[in-house]
Amino acid sequence: MLKFSAALFFLILSYTVQAQTWEIGGALGGAGYIGDLNPSPFKPSGGSAGLFVKRNFNGYLSARLNYQVGKIAGADSTSSSQQLRNRNLSFTDGLKELSLMAEFNFMKYIPDAGKNKYTPYIYLGIGTTAFAPRTMYNGTEFSLRALRTEGQTSQYKTSTIVVPYGAGIKYNIAGKWTVAAELGYRYTRSDFLDDVSGFYAPHSQLSSPASVVLADRSGERTPVYTGNPGSQRGDLRTTDIYAFFGFTLSYTFVTAKCYYEE
């Protein structure tokens, strides 16, 4: 996936004949997700940071290669639903995303040269994200993938294809410096960012004593364990969604004088 993203990025560059600029920058903000431990709405649950390099083909269209990390988390104990609080599952997950995105400005935007000091923008792309859900039990952190808590015959994948999409507004603060506020969602091809997806499995299908303990934690809050084999464990939606939001700061290098022409 990484080789494909890089090849597609440079293929786009090779076909443009307009004046171009390079832009580099960084991002800082938060992250959150919608999934089995947070059905709705989107809720911030951790921080995020990233770096990007962008090729601006003109004042409207850009290609952006983006690397971003973030932390998402969820805990039934904080839910407003009594049913979810009784289920009592929890997780944290560190995400590492590499993506290629097409970005479109609604107004022609050229830092330090164009007449517009700001513009709203949108983006859409494709990428890959590595994930590794974990949880705490009696003061010890456990990696959940290896435990196969829903009785899977094999561990789920360590990464997923994602489709990033979002919007923001950018502003030329000084010279070739741009600051932007941005919110972007990621549609994923996995339902295991939180290690929860379908149904409770019989203990005989679970791989270890730790798997048995962490598959059904309802008994830590209620007098009895309610995760009966075959009963619903997740929300039965087929995928999880996560989001990054915050601010970016970037610097633009102009590589052709004609780029300044209006």
C-alpha positions as CSV (number, residue, x, y, z in Angstrom):
1,M,0.0,0.0,0.0
2,L,2.8,2.4,0.8
3,K,4.5,1.7,-2.6
4,F,1.2,2.2,-4.3
5,S,0.6,5.6,-2.6
6,A,4.0,6.9,-3.5
7,A,3.8,5.7,-7.1
8,L,0.3,7.4,-7.5
9,F,1.6,10.6,-6.0
10,F,4.5,10.9,-8.4
11,L,2.4,9.9,-11.3
12,I,0.1,12.8,-10.6
13,L,3.1,15.1,-10.6
14,S,4.4,13.9,-13.9
15,Y,1.2,14.7,-15.7
16,T,0.7,18.3,-14.6
17,V,2.0,21.1,-16.9
18,Q,1.0,24.1,-14.8
19,A,3.4,26.0,-12.6
20,Q,3.8,24.2,-9.3
21,T,5.0,24.7,-5.7
22,W,6.1,22.4,-2.9
23,E,4.6,22.8,0.6
24,I,5.7,21.2,3.8
25,G,4.0,21.3,7.2
26,G,2.9,19.7,10.4
27,A,-0.3,19.0,12.2
28,L,-1.3,19.0,15.9
29,G,-4.7,18.2,17.4
30,G,-6.9,15.4,18.6
31,A,-8.4,12.1,17.5
32,G,-11.6,10.2,18.1
33,Y,-13.7,7.4,16.8
34,I,-17.2,5.9,16.2
35,G,-17.4,2.2,16.8
36,D,-18.6,-0.5,19.1
37,L,-17.6,1.3,22.3
38,N,-18.8,4.7,21.1
39,P,-21.7,4.1,18.8
40,S,-22.5,7.8,18.3
41,P,-21.8,10.7,18.1
42,F,-18.1,11.3,17.4
43,K,-16.3,11.8,20.7
44,P,-12.6,13.0,21.0
45,S,-10.5,10.6,23.0
46,G,-6.8,11.3,22.4
47,G,-4.2,13.4,20.7
48,S,-2.8,13.4,17.2
49,A,0.2,14.8,15.3
50,G,1.4,14.6,11.7
51,L,3.7,15.7,8.9
52,F,2.9,16.3,5.3
53,V,4.4,17.3,1.9
54,K,2.1,18.8,-0.7
55,R,2.4,19.6,-4.4
56,N,0.3,22.6,-5.3
57,F,-0.5,22.4,-9.1
58,N,-2.3,25.7,-9.1
59,G,-4.3,27.9,-6.7
60,Y,-7.0,25.3,-6.5
61,L,-5.7,21.8,-6.7
62,S,-3.0,20.0,-4.6
63,A,-1.8,16.4,-4.0
64,R,-0.8,15.8,-0.3
65,L,1.2,12.9,1.1
66,N,0.4,12.7,4.8
67,Y,1.7,10.8,7.7
68,Q,-0.3,11.0,11.0
69,V,-0.4,9.3,14.3
70,G,-3.1,9.5,16.9
71,K,-4.6,7.7,19.9
72,I,-8.3,6.7,20.2
73,A,-9.9,5.1,23.2
74,G,-13.2,4.0,24.5
75,A,-14.7,2.7,27.8
76,D,-18.2,1.4,28.5
77,S,-17.9,2.8,32.0
78,T,-18.3,6.3,30.7
79,S,-21.4,5.5,28.5
80,S,-24.8,7.0,29.1
81,S,-26.3,3.6,28.3
82,Q,-26.8,1.2,31.3
83,Q,-26.5,-1.7,28.9
84,L,-23.1,-0.6,27.7
85,R,-21.9,0.2,31.2
86,N,-22.8,-3.4,32.3
87,R,-20.8,-4.8,29.3
88,N,-17.8,-3.0,30.8
89,L,-15.3,-3.3,27.9
90,S,-12.5,-0.7,27.2
91,F,-9.6,-0.2,24.9
92,T,-6.9,2.2,23.7
93,D,-5.4,2.2,20.2
94,G,-2.4,3.9,18.7
95,L,-3.0,4.6,15.0
96,K,-0.3,5.2,12.4
97,E,-1.7,6.4,9.0
98,L,0.0,7.0,5.7
99,S,-2.3,8.5,3.1
100,L,-2.4,10.3,-0.3
101,M,-5.1,12.9,-0.7
102,A,-6.4,15.3,-3.4
103,E,-7.1,18.7,-1.9
104,F,-9.4,21.4,-3.5
105,N,-9.5,25.1,-2.5
106,F,-12.9,26.8,-3.1
107,M,-11.0,30.1,-3.7
108,K,-7.7,30.6,-5.6
109,Y,-5.1,30.5,-2.9
110,I,-1.4,31.4,-3.4
111,P,0.5,32.4,-0.2
112,D,2.3,35.7,-0.3
113,A,1.2,36.3,-3.9
114,G,-2.5,35.7,-4.5
115,K,-5.2,38.2,-3.7
116,N,-7.1,35.8,-1.4
117,K,-5.8,35.5,2.2
118,Y,-7.9,32.6,3.1
119,T,-10.0,29.8,1.6
120,P,-12.2,26.9,2.6
121,Y,-11.1,23.5,1.2
122,I,-12.0,19.9,1.1
123,Y,-10.0,16.7,0.6
124,L,-10.5,13.1,-0.4
125,G,-7.9,10.3,-0.6
126,I,-6.8,6.7,0.2
127,G,-4.3,5.3,2.7
128,T,-3.4,2.6,5.1
129,T,-3.5,2.6,8.9
130,A,-1.7,0.3,11.4
131,F,-3.6,-0.3,14.6
132,A,-3.1,-2.3,17.8
133,P,-5.9,-2.2,20.4
134,R,-4.9,-2.7,24.0
135,T,-6.6,-2.7,27.4
136,M,-5.8,-2.6,31.1
137,Y,-6.6,-5.3,33.6
138,N,-5.5,-5.4,37.2
139,G,-2.8,-2.9,36.5
140,T,-1.4,-4.8,33.5
141,E,-1.7,-3.8,29.9
142,F,-2.7,-6.5,27.4
143,S,-2.5,-6.6,23.6
144,L,-5.9,-7.7,22.5
145,R,-5.3,-8.8,18.9
146,A,-3.3,-11.9,20.0
147,L,-6.0,-12.9,22.5
148,R,-8.7,-13.4,19.8
149,T,-11.4,-12.4,22.2
150,E,-14.3,-13.3,19.9
151,G,-13.0,-16.8,19.2
152,Q,-11.5,-16.0,15.8
153,T,-9.5,-18.8,14.2
154,S,-6.7,-16.4,13.4
155,Q,-5.7,-12.9,14.5
156,Y,-7.2,-10.0,12.6
157,K,-4.9,-7.9,10.3
158,T,-2.5,-5.4,11.7
159,S,-3.6,-2.6,9.3
160,T,-6.6,-1.5,7.2
161,I,-7.2,0.4,4.1
162,V,-8.8,3.8,4.9
163,V,-10.5,6.5,2.9
164,P,-9.8,10.0,4.4
165,Y,-12.2,12.8,3.7
166,G,-12.7,16.1,5.3
167,A,-12.8,19.9,5.2
168,G,-11.0,22.9,6.6
169,I,-10.2,26.5,6.2
170,K,-6.7,27.9,5.6
171,Y,-5.3,31.4,6.2
172,N,-2.1,33.1,5.0
173,I,-0.7,34.4,8.3
174,A,2.6,35.9,7.0
175,G,4.6,35.6,3.9
176,K,4.6,32.0,2.7
177,W,3.3,30.6,6.0
178,T,-0.2,29.1,6.2
179,V,-2.3,28.0,9.2
180,A,-5.3,25.9,8.8
181,A,-8.1,24.4,10.9
182,E,-9.2,20.9,9.7
183,L,-11.5,18.1,10.5
184,G,-11.2,14.8,8.7
185,Y,-12.9,11.4,9.0
186,R,-11.5,8.1,8.0
187,Y,-13.7,5.3,6.7
188,T,-11.9,2.0,7.4
189,R,-12.2,-1.6,6.2
190,S,-11.9,-3.0,9.7
191,D,-14.3,-3.5,12.6
192,F,-11.6,-4.3,15.1
193,L,-10.0,-0.9,15.9
194,D,-11.6,-1.4,19.4
195,D,-11.3,-5.3,19.4
196,V,-15.1,-5.6,19.4
197,S,-17.2,-6.7,16.5
198,G,-19.8,-9.5,16.7
199,F,-20.7,-12.1,19.3
200,Y,-19.4,-13.7,22.5
201,A,-17.7,-17.0,21.8
202,P,-17.8,-20.2,24.0
203,H,-14.9,-20.4,26.4
204,S,-13.7,-23.5,24.5
205,Q,-13.0,-21.3,21.5
206,L,-10.9,-18.8,23.4
207,S,-7.1,-19.1,23.2
208,S,-6.1,-18.5,26.8
209,P,-7.3,-17.7,30.4
210,A,-6.5,-14.0,29.6
211,S,-8.7,-14.2,26.6
212,V,-11.6,-15.6,28.7
213,V,-11.2,-12.9,31.3
214,L,-11.0,-10.0,28.7
215,A,-13.7,-11.3,26.4
216,D,-16.4,-10.8,28.9
217,R,-15.8,-8.2,31.7
218,S,-19.5,-7.7,32.7
219,G,-19.0,-9.6,36.0
220,E,-16.6,-6.9,37.2
221,R,-19.6,-4.6,37.6
222,T,-22.6,-6.9,38.0
223,P,-23.1,-10.0,40.2
224,V,-23.1,-12.3,37.1
225,Y,-21.3,-12.5,33.7
226,T,-23.8,-11.7,31.0
227,G,-21.7,-12.5,27.9
228,N,-23.4,-15.7,27.0
229,P,-22.0,-17.6,24.0
230,G,-23.7,-16.4,20.8
231,S,-25.1,-13.2,22.4
232,Q,-24.3,-9.8,20.9
233,R,-21.0,-8.3,21.9
234,G,-20.6,-5.5,19.4
235,D,-23.0,-3.2,17.6
236,L,-23.0,-5.3,14.4
237,R,-21.9,-2.5,12.1
238,T,-19.3,-3.8,9.8
239,T,-16.6,-1.1,10.1
240,D,-15.2,1.5,12.6
241,I,-14.6,5.1,11.7
242,Y,-12.0,7.4,13.2
243,A,-11.2,11.1,12.8
244,F,-8.3,13.6,13.2
245,F,-8.9,17.2,13.9
246,G,-6.9,20.3,14.8
247,F,-4.5,22.8,13.2
248,T,-1.8,22.6,10.6
249,L,1.1,25.0,10.0
250,S,2.9,24.9,6.6
251,Y,5.5,26.8,4.5
252,T,5.3,27.0,0.7
253,F,8.3,27.0,-1.7
254,V,7.6,28.6,-5.0
255,T,9.4,26.8,-7.8
256,A,8.2,28.8,-10.9
257,K,7.8,32.6,-11.3
258,C,4.7,32.1,-13.5
259,Y,2.9,30.7,-10.5
260,Y,2.6,34.3,-9.2
261,E,0.6,35.4,-12.3
262,E,-3.0,35.9,-11.8
